[in-house]
Amino acid sequence: MKLSIPTVMAIFAISTISNFVSAAPATIEWFEPEHYRDVKPSNGSKSAFQKRVFKELDIHFIKLAESLPADHLLQIKVTNLDLAGDVKYMVGPSNSTIRVIDNLYIPRIEFSYQLLDGEKNIVQSGEENIKDMGFNVGVNTFKSESYSYEKKLIADWFHKTFPERK
């Protein structure tokens, strides 16, 4: 049986995607986001904004977890999120809604985590309530990315919590 190039490419893409999904080094659950302190959009729909934020932070957690041993799984259950800044309504002559980044409105994330080994034994676990009161000063390697303050907060926690990675 001879397969066409598009068919071979489709089979390869599907197998690659399914391998990536099944081998993801982290799972993230966003628990009751309707109760989160601040995941408010400055414009657009709240649900679309939440999906975008959660997707960005999911990817960030997964990238960090890739540095853990290959057979380990990091499980995260986020219970509260407060983005850096605050949404201000009816600002300026055009009455715009904007997110104002100010030292007063720090990023915070509350979550629990479990690190499981290849046999699903709990290697490490904890409850975290992380915040960065100096988020607006110093070096932020994620500055050019969306949600850079939250990503830096997560990365700082990750590197302190899992200092010995593969």
C-alpha positions as CSV (number, residue, x, y, z in Angstrom):
1,M,0.0,0.0,0.0
2,K,1.4,3.3,-1.0
3,L,0.6,6.4,1.1
4,S,0.6,9.9,-0.2
5,I,2.8,12.5,1.3
6,P,-0.1,14.4,2.9
7,T,-1.4,11.2,4.4
8,V,2.0,10.4,5.9
9,M,2.3,13.9,7.2
10,A,-1.1,13.7,8.8
11,I,-0.3,10.4,10.5
12,F,3.0,11.8,11.8
13,A,1.3,14.9,13.1
14,I,-1.4,12.9,14.9
15,S,1.1,10.5,16.5
16,T,3.3,13.4,17.5
17,I,0.4,15.3,19.1
18,S,-0.9,12.3,20.9
19,N,2.6,11.5,22.2
20,F,3.0,15.0,23.4
21,V,-0.4,15.1,25.2
22,S,0.1,11.7,26.9
23,A,3.7,12.6,27.9
24,A,3.0,16.1,29.3
25,P,5.1,16.6,32.4
26,A,2.4,18.6,34.1
27,T,-1.4,18.8,34.6
28,I,-3.0,22.1,35.7
29,E,-6.5,22.4,37.0
30,W,-8.1,25.8,37.3
31,F,-10.5,25.2,40.2
32,E,-13.6,27.4,40.5
33,P,-12.2,30.4,38.5
34,E,-15.4,32.3,39.0
35,H,-14.1,32.9,42.6
36,Y,-10.6,34.2,41.7
37,R,-9.7,37.6,42.9
38,D,-8.7,39.2,39.6
39,V,-8.8,37.6,36.2
40,K,-10.7,40.6,34.7
41,P,-10.2,41.7,31.1
42,S,-9.7,45.3,30.3
43,N,-11.9,44.7,27.2
44,G,-13.6,41.7,25.6
45,S,-15.3,38.8,27.2
46,K,-14.4,37.5,30.6
47,S,-14.5,33.9,29.6
48,A,-12.3,34.4,26.5
49,F,-9.8,36.4,28.6
50,Q,-9.7,33.7,31.3
51,K,-9.1,31.0,28.6
52,R,-6.2,33.0,27.2
53,V,-4.6,33.6,30.6
54,F,-5.1,29.9,31.7
55,K,-3.6,28.6,28.4
56,E,-0.6,30.9,28.7
57,L,0.1,29.8,32.3
58,D,-0.6,26.2,31.5
59,I,2.1,26.3,28.8
60,H,4.5,28.0,31.2
61,F,4.0,25.4,34.0
62,I,4.5,22.6,31.4
63,K,7.7,24.2,30.1
64,L,9.1,24.4,33.6
65,A,8.1,20.8,34.4
66,E,10.0,19.6,31.4
67,S,13.2,20.1,33.5
68,L,12.0,17.5,36.0
69,P,13.0,13.8,35.6
70,A,11.3,12.3,32.5
71,D,9.1,9.9,34.4
72,H,7.8,12.5,36.9
73,L,4.4,14.3,36.7
74,L,3.7,17.7,38.3
75,Q,0.0,18.1,39.2
76,I,-1.1,21.7,40.0
77,K,-4.5,22.8,41.3
78,V,-4.9,26.5,41.2
79,T,-7.4,27.9,43.7
80,N,-6.9,31.6,43.3
81,L,-5.3,34.0,40.9
82,D,-4.8,37.8,41.1
83,L,-3.1,39.3,38.1
84,A,-0.6,42.1,38.4
85,G,-2.3,45.5,38.1
86,D,-5.9,46.4,38.4
87,V,-8.6,47.1,35.8
88,K,-9.7,50.8,35.8
89,Y,-13.0,51.7,34.1
90,M,-13.8,54.9,32.2
91,V,-10.3,56.3,32.0
92,G,-9.3,59.2,29.8
93,P,-11.3,61.2,27.3
94,S,-12.5,58.1,25.5
95,N,-13.7,56.4,28.7
96,S,-11.5,53.4,28.0
97,T,-11.1,50.4,30.3
98,I,-7.5,49.5,30.9
99,R,-5.3,47.4,33.2
100,V,-3.0,49.7,35.2
101,I,0.2,48.1,36.4
102,D,1.1,49.7,39.8
103,N,3.2,48.5,42.7
104,L,0.0,48.4,44.8
105,Y,-1.6,45.6,42.8
106,I,0.8,42.7,43.1
107,P,0.5,39.3,41.3
108,R,-0.6,36.4,43.6
109,I,-1.4,32.7,43.0
110,E,-2.7,30.2,45.4
111,F,-2.4,26.5,44.5
112,S,-1.6,23.0,45.7
113,Y,0.9,20.7,43.9
114,Q,2.0,17.1,43.9
115,L,5.1,15.8,42.2
116,L,4.6,12.1,41.3
117,D,7.3,9.7,40.2
118,G,7.0,7.1,37.4
119,E,5.0,4.8,39.7
120,K,2.6,7.5,40.8
121,N,4.1,7.8,44.3
122,I,4.1,11.3,45.8
123,V,7.6,12.6,45.9
124,Q,6.8,16.1,47.0
125,S,3.6,18.1,47.7
126,G,2.5,21.4,49.2
127,E,0.0,24.2,49.4
128,E,1.4,27.5,48.1
129,N,0.3,31.1,48.3
130,I,2.9,33.0,46.3
131,K,3.2,36.7,45.7
132,D,5.8,39.1,44.5
133,M,5.7,42.4,46.2
134,G,8.7,43.7,44.2
135,F,7.3,42.5,40.8
136,N,7.8,45.8,39.1
137,V,11.5,46.2,39.9
138,G,14.5,44.1,38.9
139,V,15.1,41.7,36.0
140,N,12.2,39.9,34.5
141,T,13.3,37.5,31.7
142,F,9.6,37.1,30.6
143,K,9.1,40.9,30.1
144,S,8.4,40.5,26.4
145,E,5.7,37.9,27.0
146,S,2.1,38.2,28.0
147,Y,1.5,37.8,31.8
148,S,5.2,38.3,32.4
149,Y,4.8,39.1,36.1
150,E,2.8,35.9,36.8
151,K,5.3,33.8,34.7
152,K,8.2,35.2,36.7
153,L,6.4,34.5,40.0
154,I,5.7,30.9,38.9
155,A,9.3,30.4,37.6
156,D,10.8,31.8,40.9
157,W,8.6,29.4,42.9
158,F,9.5,26.4,40.7
159,H,13.2,27.0,40.9
160,K,13.1,27.3,44.7
161,T,10.9,24.3,45.1
162,F,12.7,22.0,42.7
163,P,16.3,23.1,42.8
164,E,17.6,19.7,41.7
165,R,16.2,19.0,38.3
166,K,17.4,16.6,35.6
